[in-house]
Every structure is written in structure tokens, then in C-alpha cells.
Amino acid sequence: MRDLTKHGGARSPAHPPKGLAFDIADHALIRRWTEVHDCRISVRLDHGTDGEEYEEVIAIHTGTSSHCQLIMWRNSAAVFVQPIIGRMQRYRSVAEALKNLDVKPRIVLTDITPTSWIY
């Protein structure tokens, strides 16, 4: 992970991060929501790609999968939720975003039996 606070990979006042860190109250709300919905979160600090830097992104995982189902970040005006498959949604607050989330565990097919093997 690169350090966005130092020169070279640093953010400058002219290029503020696209996403800001969540408030502690928002973290508590997200954590409680994930407990109720049998999910877990991972917090990604200084997350970014070329041209887009985020102080903090929250990834929401279902079950024991290491793959996240969606990511959440915020700026000074809104909270954004991006499913891995689907369109990004914009909300006024973390509470509004969580109220509209519908996370479902991935379906794992374990009862498929091949009719024949091709070699």
C-alpha cells in the first residue's frame, strides 16, 4: 500500500482525495448492520488507483468469502455504494445507504454431477 501522505505518492492540496474517511459513528452503524445481516467488513485505508484516491473504502463481504460483494465510500456531500456487479448508487447518509442495501450470500452449487467426463 502506498503512503499518500508523503511526497511522490502524496496528495496535494490541489488534488484532494475523491473519498474521505467515515466518522466513528458511521463505522459503528456499519458494523452493527453487518452483524445483523451476517456480513463482515474490511476497511481499506489509502485505497486508490491512478487519478482516484480514497482515504477510506469499506468492503462488505457475505459469508466466509474473501471476495467483497460491494464497496462503500463517501465524500463531503454523499455516500456511495458500488456493488461488484451493478450500478453505483448515491445516498445522503450511511443510514440511508444501509437501509437500501440488499446483500445476499453467493449461491454455491454443490450438487452438480457430470453425466460423463470428457478427456
Phi and psi in radians as a Rosetta constraint file:
Dihedral C 1 N 2 CA 2 C 2 CIRCULARHARMONIC -1.535 0.35
Dihedral N 2 CA 2 C 2 N 3 CIRCULARHARMONIC 2.603 0.35
Dihedral C 2 N 3 CA 3 C 3 CIRCULARHARMONIC -1.528 0.35
Dihedral N 3 CA 3 C 3 N 4 CIRCULARHARMONIC 1.945 0.35
Dihedral C 3 N 4 CA 4 C 4 CIRCULARHARMONIC -1.425 0.35
Dihedral N 4 CA 4 C 4 N 5 CIRCULARHARMONIC 0.002 0.35
Dihedral C 4 N 5 CA 5 C 5 CIRCULARHARMONIC -1.680 0.35
Dihedral N 5 CA 5 C 5 N 6 CIRCULARHARMONIC -0.116 0.35
Dihedral C 5 N 6 CA 6 C 6 CIRCULARHARMONIC -1.860 0.35
Dihedral N 6 CA 6 C 6 N 7 CIRCULARHARMONIC 2.776 0.35
Dihedral C 6 N 7 CA 7 C 7 CIRCULARHARMONIC -1.097 0.35
Dihedral N 7 CA 7 C 7 N 8 CIRCULARHARMONIC 2.478 0.35
Dihedral C 7 N 8 CA 8 C 8 CIRCULARHARMONIC 1.861 0.35
Dihedral N 8 CA 8 C 8 N 9 CIRCULARHARMONIC -1.041 0.35
Dihedral C 8 N 9 CA 9 C 9 CIRCULARHARMONIC -1.882 0.35
Dihedral N 9 CA 9 C 9 N 10 CIRCULARHARMONIC 0.272 0.35
Dihedral C 9 N 10 CA 10 C 10 CIRCULARHARMONIC -1.402 0.35
Dihedral N 10 CA 10 C 10 N 11 CIRCULARHARMONIC 2.648 0.35
Dihedral C 10 N 11 CA 11 C 11 CIRCULARHARMONIC -1.546 0.35
Dihedral N 11 CA 11 C 11 N 12 CIRCULARHARMONIC 2.509 0.35
Dihedral C 11 N 12 CA 12 C 12 CIRCULARHARMONIC -1.971 0.35
Dihedral N 12 CA 12 C 12 N 13 CIRCULARHARMONIC 2.858 0.35
Dihedral C 12 N 13 CA 13 C 13 CIRCULARHARMONIC -0.995 0.35
Dihedral N 13 CA 13 C 13 N 14 CIRCULARHARMONIC -0.509 0.35
Dihedral C 13 N 14 CA 14 C 14 CIRCULARHARMONIC -1.286 0.35
Dihedral N 14 CA 14 C 14 N 15 CIRCULARHARMONIC -0.398 0.35
Dihedral C 14 N 15 CA 15 C 15 CIRCULARHARMONIC -2.217 0.35
Dihedral N 15 CA 15 C 15 N 16 CIRCULARHARMONIC 1.300 0.35
Dihedral C 15 N 16 CA 16 C 16 CIRCULARHARMONIC -1.181 0.35
Dihedral N 16 CA 16 C 16 N 17 CIRCULARHARMONIC 2.790 0.35
Dihedral C 16 N 17 CA 17 C 17 CIRCULARHARMONIC -1.130 0.35
Dihedral N 17 CA 17 C 17 N 18 CIRCULARHARMONIC 2.627 0.35
Dihedral C 17 N 18 CA 18 C 18 CIRCULARHARMONIC -1.245 0.35
Dihedral N 18 CA 18 C 18 N 19 CIRCULARHARMONIC -0.590 0.35
Dihedral C 18 N 19 CA 19 C 19 CIRCULARHARMONIC -2.124 0.35
Dihedral N 19 CA 19 C 19 N 20 CIRCULARHARMONIC 2.520 0.35
Dihedral C 19 N 20 CA 20 C 20 CIRCULARHARMONIC -1.873 0.35
Dihedral N 20 CA 20 C 20 N 21 CIRCULARHARMONIC 2.898 0.35
Dihedral C 20 N 21 CA 21 C 21 CIRCULARHARMONIC -1.272 0.35
Dihedral N 21 CA 21 C 21 N 22 CIRCULARHARMONIC 2.636 0.35
Dihedral C 21 N 22 CA 22 C 22 CIRCULARHARMONIC -1.384 0.35
Dihedral N 22 CA 22 C 22 N 23 CIRCULARHARMONIC 2.693 0.35
Dihedral C 22 N 23 CA 23 C 23 CIRCULARHARMONIC -1.263 0.35
Dihedral N 23 CA 23 C 23 N 24 CIRCULARHARMONIC 2.749 0.35
Dihedral C 23 N 24 CA 24 C 24 CIRCULARHARMONIC -1.059 0.35
Dihedral N 24 CA 24 C 24 N 25 CIRCULARHARMONIC -0.685 0.35
Dihedral C 24 N 25 CA 25 C 25 CIRCULARHARMONIC -1.074 0.35
Dihedral N 25 CA 25 C 25 N 26 CIRCULARHARMONIC -0.670 0.35
Dihedral C 25 N 26 CA 26 C 26 CIRCULARHARMONIC -1.150 0.35
Dihedral N 26 CA 26 C 26 N 27 CIRCULARHARMONIC -0.704 0.35
Dihedral C 26 N 27 CA 27 C 27 CIRCULARHARMONIC -1.050 0.35
Dihedral N 27 CA 27 C 27 N 28 CIRCULARHARMONIC -0.765 0.35
Dihedral C 27 N 28 CA 28 C 28 CIRCULARHARMONIC -1.100 0.35
Dihedral N 28 CA 28 C 28 N 29 CIRCULARHARMONIC -0.721 0.35
Dihedral C 28 N 29 CA 29 C 29 CIRCULARHARMONIC -1.132 0.35
Dihedral N 29 CA 29 C 29 N 30 CIRCULARHARMONIC -0.776 0.35
Dihedral C 29 N 30 CA 30 C 30 CIRCULARHARMONIC -1.118 0.35
Dihedral N 30 CA 30 C 30 N 31 CIRCULARHARMONIC -0.754 0.35
Dihedral C 30 N 31 CA 31 C 31 CIRCULARHARMONIC -1.086 0.35
Dihedral N 31 CA 31 C 31 N 32 CIRCULARHARMONIC -0.784 0.35
Dihedral C 31 N 32 CA 32 C 32 CIRCULARHARMONIC -1.100 0.35
Dihedral N 32 CA 32 C 32 N 33 CIRCULARHARMONIC -0.743 0.35
Dihedral C 32 N 33 CA 33 C 33 CIRCULARHARMONIC -1.061 0.35
Dihedral N 33 CA 33 C 33 N 34 CIRCULARHARMONIC -0.748 0.35
Dihedral C 33 N 34 CA 34 C 34 CIRCULARHARMONIC -1.183 0.35
Dihedral N 34 CA 34 C 34 N 35 CIRCULARHARMONIC -0.602 0.35
Dihedral C 34 N 35 CA 35 C 35 CIRCULARHARMONIC -1.114 0.35
Dihedral N 35 CA 35 C 35 N 36 CIRCULARHARMONIC -0.772 0.35
Dihedral C 35 N 36 CA 36 C 36 CIRCULARHARMONIC -1.131 0.35
Dihedral N 36 CA 36 C 36 N 37 CIRCULARHARMONIC -0.622 0.35
Dihedral C 36 N 37 CA 37 C 37 CIRCULARHARMONIC -1.699 0.35
Dihedral N 37 CA 37 C 37 N 38 CIRCULARHARMONIC 0.259 0.35
Dihedral C 37 N 38 CA 38 C 38 CIRCULARHARMONIC 0.949 0.35
Dihedral N 38 CA 38 C 38 N 39 CIRCULARHARMONIC 0.798 0.35
Dihedral C 38 N 39 CA 39 C 39 CIRCULARHARMONIC -2.088 0.35
Dihedral N 39 CA 39 C 39 N 40 CIRCULARHARMONIC 3.084 0.35
Dihedral C 39 N 40 CA 40 C 40 CIRCULARHARMONIC -2.466 0.35
Dihedral N 40 CA 40 C 40 N 41 CIRCULARHARMONIC 2.819 0.35
Dihedral C 40 N 41 CA 41 C 41 CIRCULARHARMONIC -2.142 0.35
Dihedral N 41 CA 41 C 41 N 42 CIRCULARHARMONIC 2.734 0.35
Dihedral C 41 N 42 CA 42 C 42 CIRCULARHARMONIC -2.283 0.35
Dihedral N 42 CA 42 C 42 N 43 CIRCULARHARMONIC 2.388 0.35
Dihedral C 42 N 43 CA 43 C 43 CIRCULARHARMONIC -1.772 0.35
Dihedral N 43 CA 43 C 43 N 44 CIRCULARHARMONIC 2.167 0.35
Dihedral C 43 N 44 CA 44 C 44 CIRCULARHARMONIC -1.880 0.35
Dihedral N 44 CA 44 C 44 N 45 CIRCULARHARMONIC 1.954 0.35
Dihedral C 44 N 45 CA 45 C 45 CIRCULARHARMONIC -1.603 0.35
Dihedral N 45 CA 45 C 45 N 46 CIRCULARHARMONIC 2.574 0.35
Dihedral C 45 N 46 CA 46 C 46 CIRCULARHARMONIC 0.848 0.35
Dihedral N 46 CA 46 C 46 N 47 CIRCULARHARMONIC 0.839 0.35
Dihedral C 46 N 47 CA 47 C 47 CIRCULARHARMONIC -1.452 0.35
Dihedral N 47 CA 47 C 47 N 48 CIRCULARHARMONIC 2.465 0.35
Dihedral C 47 N 48 CA 48 C 48 CIRCULARHARMONIC 3.109 0.35
Dihedral N 48 CA 48 C 48 N 49 CIRCULARHARMONIC 2.956 0.35
Dihedral C 48 N 49 CA 49 C 49 CIRCULARHARMONIC -2.284 0.35
Dihedral N 49 CA 49 C 49 N 50 CIRCULARHARMONIC -3.117 0.35
Dihedral C 49 N 50 CA 50 C 50 CIRCULARHARMONIC -1.037 0.35
Dihedral N 50 CA 50 C 50 N 51 CIRCULARHARMONIC 2.113 0.35
Dihedral C 50 N 51 CA 51 C 51 CIRCULARHARMONIC 1.497 0.35
Dihedral N 51 CA 51 C 51 N 52 CIRCULARHARMONIC -0.196 0.35
Dihedral C 51 N 52 CA 52 C 52 CIRCULARHARMONIC -2.272 0.35
Dihedral N 52 CA 52 C 52 N 53 CIRCULARHARMONIC 2.103 0.35
Dihedral C 52 N 53 CA 53 C 53 CIRCULARHARMONIC -2.204 0.35
Dihedral N 53 CA 53 C 53 N 54 CIRCULARHARMONIC 2.428 0.35
Dihedral C 53 N 54 CA 54 C 54 CIRCULARHARMONIC -2.227 0.35
Dihedral N 54 CA 54 C 54 N 55 CIRCULARHARMONIC 2.283 0.35
Dihedral C 54 N 55 CA 55 C 55 CIRCULARHARMONIC -1.109 0.35
Dihedral N 55 CA 55 C 55 N 56 CIRCULARHARMONIC -0.637 0.35
Dihedral C 55 N 56 CA 56 C 56 CIRCULARHARMONIC -2.734 0.35
Dihedral N 56 CA 56 C 56 N 57 CIRCULARHARMONIC 2.370 0.35
Dihedral C 56 N 57 CA 57 C 57 CIRCULARHARMONIC -2.266 0.35
Dihedral N 57 CA 57 C 57 N 58 CIRCULARHARMONIC 2.388 0.35
Dihedral C 57 N 58 CA 58 C 58 CIRCULARHARMONIC -1.873 0.35
Dihedral N 58 CA 58 C 58 N 59 CIRCULARHARMONIC 2.168 0.35
Dihedral C 58 N 59 CA 59 C 59 CIRCULARHARMONIC -1.775 0.35
Dihedral N 59 CA 59 C 59 N 60 CIRCULARHARMONIC 2.312 0.35
Dihedral C 59 N 60 CA 60 C 60 CIRCULARHARMONIC -1.874 0.35
Dihedral N 60 CA 60 C 60 N 61 CIRCULARHARMONIC 2.212 0.35
Dihedral C 60 N 61 CA 61 C 61 CIRCULARHARMONIC -1.983 0.35
Dihedral N 61 CA 61 C 61 N 62 CIRCULARHARMONIC 2.543 0.35
Dihedral C 61 N 62 CA 62 C 62 CIRCULARHARMONIC -1.889 0.35
Dihedral N 62 CA 62 C 62 N 63 CIRCULARHARMONIC 2.553 0.35
Dihedral C 62 N 63 CA 63 C 63 CIRCULARHARMONIC 1.038 0.35
Dihedral N 63 CA 63 C 63 N 64 CIRCULARHARMONIC -2.491 0.35
Dihedral C 63 N 64 CA 64 C 64 CIRCULARHARMONIC -1.788 0.35
Dihedral N 64 CA 64 C 64 N 65 CIRCULARHARMONIC 0.158 0.35
Dihedral C 64 N 65 CA 65 C 65 CIRCULARHARMONIC -1.131 0.35
Dihedral N 65 CA 65 C 65 N 66 CIRCULARHARMONIC 2.461 0.35
Dihedral C 65 N 66 CA 66 C 66 CIRCULARHARMONIC -1.445 0.35
Dihedral N 66 CA 66 C 66 N 67 CIRCULARHARMONIC -0.209 0.35
Dihedral C 66 N 67 CA 67 C 67 CIRCULARHARMONIC -1.519 0.35
Dihedral N 67 CA 67 C 67 N 68 CIRCULARHARMONIC 2.342 0.35
Dihedral C 67 N 68 CA 68 C 68 CIRCULARHARMONIC -1.459 0.35
Dihedral N 68 CA 68 C 68 N 69 CIRCULARHARMONIC 2.645 0.35
Dihedral C 68 N 69 CA 69 C 69 CIRCULARHARMONIC -1.573 0.35
Dihedral N 69 CA 69 C 69 N 70 CIRCULARHARMONIC -0.545 0.35
Dihedral C 69 N 70 CA 70 C 70 CIRCULARHARMONIC -2.753 0.35
Dihedral N 70 CA 70 C 70 N 71 CIRCULARHARMONIC 2.843 0.35
Dihedral C 70 N 71 CA 71 C 71 CIRCULARHARMONIC -2.164 0.35
Dihedral N 71 CA 71 C 71 N 72 CIRCULARHARMONIC 2.676 0.35
Dihedral C 71 N 72 CA 72 C 72 CIRCULARHARMONIC -2.331 0.35
Dihedral N 72 CA 72 C 72 N 73 CIRCULARHARMONIC 2.409 0.35
Dihedral C 72 N 73 CA 73 C 73 CIRCULARHARMONIC -2.567 0.35
Dihedral N 73 CA 73 C 73 N 74 CIRCULARHARMONIC 2.994 0.35
Dihedral C 73 N 74 CA 74 C 74 CIRCULARHARMONIC -2.455 0.35
Dihedral N 74 CA 74 C 74 N 75 CIRCULARHARMONIC 2.767 0.35
Dihedral C 74 N 75 CA 75 C 75 CIRCULARHARMONIC -2.173 0.35
Dihedral N 75 CA 75 C 75 N 76 CIRCULARHARMONIC -2.895 0.35
Dihedral C 75 N 76 CA 76 C 76 CIRCULARHARMONIC -1.244 0.35
Dihedral N 76 CA 76 C 76 N 77 CIRCULARHARMONIC -0.267 0.35
Dihedral C 76 N 77 CA 77 C 77 CIRCULARHARMONIC -1.965 0.35
Dihedral N 77 CA 77 C 77 N 78 CIRCULARHARMONIC -0.391 0.35
Dihedral C 77 N 78 CA 78 C 78 CIRCULARHARMONIC -2.735 0.35
Dihedral N 78 CA 78 C 78 N 79 CIRCULARHARMONIC 2.949 0.35
Dihedral C 78 N 79 CA 79 C 79 CIRCULARHARMONIC -1.982 0.35
Dihedral N 79 CA 79 C 79 N 80 CIRCULARHARMONIC 2.380 0.35
Dihedral C 79 N 80 CA 80 C 80 CIRCULARHARMONIC -2.062 0.35
Dihedral N 80 CA 80 C 80 N 81 CIRCULARHARMONIC 2.446 0.35
Dihedral C 80 N 81 CA 81 C 81 CIRCULARHARMONIC -2.191 0.35
Dihedral N 81 CA 81 C 81 N 82 CIRCULARHARMONIC 2.227 0.35
Dihedral C 81 N 82 CA 82 C 82 CIRCULARHARMONIC -2.171 0.35
Dihedral N 82 CA 82 C 82 N 83 CIRCULARHARMONIC 1.854 0.35
Dihedral C 82 N 83 CA 83 C 83 CIRCULARHARMONIC -1.151 0.35
Dihedral N 83 CA 83 C 83 N 84 CIRCULARHARMONIC 2.688 0.35
Dihedral C 83 N 84 CA 84 C 84 CIRCULARHARMONIC -1.068 0.35
Dihedral N 84 CA 84 C 84 N 85 CIRCULARHARMONIC -0.680 0.35
Dihedral C 84 N 85 CA 85 C 85 CIRCULARHARMONIC -2.079 0.35
Dihedral N 85 CA 85 C 85 N 86 CIRCULARHARMONIC 2.019 0.35
Dihedral C 85 N 86 CA 86 C 86 CIRCULARHARMONIC 2.392 0.35
Dihedral N 86 CA 86 C 86 N 87 CIRCULARHARMONIC -3.097 0.35
Dihedral C 86 N 87 CA 87 C 87 CIRCULARHARMONIC -1.634 0.35
Dihedral N 87 CA 87 C 87 N 88 CIRCULARHARMONIC 2.545 0.35
Dihedral C 87 N 88 CA 88 C 88 CIRCULARHARMONIC -1.170 0.35
Dihedral N 88 CA 88 C 88 N 89 CIRCULARHARMONIC 2.455 0.35
Dihedral C 88 N 89 CA 89 C 89 CIRCULARHARMONIC -2.074 0.35
Dihedral N 89 CA 89 C 89 N 90 CIRCULARHARMONIC 2.588 0.35
Dihedral C 89 N 90 CA 90 C 90 CIRCULARHARMONIC -2.033 0.35
Dihedral N 90 CA 90 C 90 N 91 CIRCULARHARMONIC 2.369 0.35
Dihedral C 90 N 91 CA 91 C 91 CIRCULARHARMONIC -2.317 0.35
Dihedral N 91 CA 91 C 91 N 92 CIRCULARHARMONIC 2.785 0.35
Dihedral C 91 N 92 CA 92 C 92 CIRCULARHARMONIC -1.347 0.35
Dihedral N 92 CA 92 C 92 N 93 CIRCULARHARMONIC -0.453 0.35
Dihedral C 92 N 93 CA 93 C 93 CIRCULARHARMONIC -2.641 0.35
Dihedral N 93 CA 93 C 93 N 94 CIRCULARHARMONIC 2.908 0.35
Dihedral C 93 N 94 CA 94 C 94 CIRCULARHARMONIC -1.106 0.35
Dihedral N 94 CA 94 C 94 N 95 CIRCULARHARMONIC -0.718 0.35
Dihedral C 94 N 95 CA 95 C 95 CIRCULARHARMONIC -1.040 0.35
Dihedral N 95 CA 95 C 95 N 96 CIRCULARHARMONIC -0.767 0.35
Dihedral C 95 N 96 CA 96 C 96 CIRCULARHARMONIC -1.127 0.35
Dihedral N 96 CA 96 C 96 N 97 CIRCULARHARMONIC -0.722 0.35
Dihedral C 96 N 97 CA 97 C 97 CIRCULARHARMONIC -1.083 0.35
Dihedral N 97 CA 97 C 97 N 98 CIRCULARHARMONIC -0.825 0.35
Dihedral C 97 N 98 CA 98 C 98 CIRCULARHARMONIC -1.132 0.35
Dihedral N 98 CA 98 C 98 N 99 CIRCULARHARMONIC -0.620 0.35
Dihedral C 98 N 99 CA 99 C 99 CIRCULARHARMONIC -1.084 0.35
Dihedral N 99 CA 99 C 99 N 100 CIRCULARHARMONIC -0.520 0.35
Dihedral C 99 N 100 CA 100 C 100 CIRCULARHARMONIC -1.715 0.35
Dihedral N 100 CA 100 C 100 N 101 CIRCULARHARMONIC -0.025 0.35
Dihedral C 100 N 101 CA 101 C 101 CIRCULARHARMONIC -1.367 0.35
Dihedral N 101 CA 101 C 101 N 102 CIRCULARHARMONIC 2.490 0.35
Dihedral C 101 N 102 CA 102 C 102 CIRCULARHARMONIC -2.341 0.35
Dihedral N 102 CA 102 C 102 N 103 CIRCULARHARMONIC 1.624 0.35
Dihedral C 102 N 103 CA 103 C 103 CIRCULARHARMONIC -1.743 0.35
Dihedral N 103 CA 103 C 103 N 104 CIRCULARHARMONIC 2.362 0.35
Dihedral C 103 N 104 CA 104 C 104 CIRCULARHARMONIC -2.259 0.35
Dihedral N 104 CA 104 C 104 N 105 CIRCULARHARMONIC 2.449 0.35
Dihedral C 104 N 105 CA 105 C 105 CIRCULARHARMONIC -1.128 0.35
Dihedral N 105 CA 105 C 105 N 106 CIRCULARHARMONIC 2.610 0.35
Dihedral C 105 N 106 CA 106 C 106 CIRCULARHARMONIC -1.130 0.35
Dihedral N 106 CA 106 C 106 N 107 CIRCULARHARMONIC 2.492 0.35
Dihedral C 106 N 107 CA 107 C 107 CIRCULARHARMONIC -1.491 0.35
Dihedral N 107 CA 107 C 107 N 108 CIRCULARHARMONIC 2.186 0.35
Dihedral C 107 N 108 CA 108 C 108 CIRCULARHARMONIC -1.884 0.35
Dihedral N 108 CA 108 C 108 N 109 CIRCULARHARMONIC 2.108 0.35
Dihedral C 108 N 109 CA 109 C 109 CIRCULARHARMONIC -1.504 0.35
Dihedral N 109 CA 109 C 109 N 110 CIRCULARHARMONIC 2.075 0.35
Dihedral C 109 N 110 CA 110 C 110 CIRCULARHARMONIC -2.131 0.35
Dihedral N 110 CA 110 C 110 N 111 CIRCULARHARMONIC -0.047 0.35
Dihedral C 110 N 111 CA 111 C 111 CIRCULARHARMONIC -1.907 0.35
Dihedral N 111 CA 111 C 111 N 112 CIRCULARHARMONIC 0.460 0.35
Dihedral C 111 N 112 CA 112 C 112 CIRCULARHARMONIC -1.583 0.35
Dihedral N 112 CA 112 C 112 N 113 CIRCULARHARMONIC 2.202 0.35
Dihedral C 112 N 113 CA 113 C 113 CIRCULARHARMONIC -2.066 0.35
Dihedral N 113 CA 113 C 113 N 114 CIRCULARHARMONIC 2.175 0.35
Dihedral C 113 N 114 CA 114 C 114 CIRCULARHARMONIC -1.207 0.35
Dihedral N 114 CA 114 C 114 N 115 CIRCULARHARMONIC 2.519 0.35
Dihedral C 114 N 115 CA 115 C 115 CIRCULARHARMONIC -1.348 0.35
Dihedral N 115 CA 115 C 115 N 116 CIRCULARHARMONIC -0.505 0.35
Dihedral C 115 N 116 CA 116 C 116 CIRCULARHARMONIC -2.800 0.35
Dihedral N 116 CA 116 C 116 N 117 CIRCULARHARMONIC 2.801 0.35
Dihedral C 116 N 117 CA 117 C 117 CIRCULARHARMONIC -1.812 0.35
Dihedral N 117 CA 117 C 117 N 118 CIRCULARHARMONIC 2.350 0.35
Dihedral C 117 N 118 CA 118 C 118 CIRCULARHARMONIC -1.828 0.35
Dihedral N 118 CA 118 C 118 N 119 CIRCULARHARMONIC 2.214 0.35
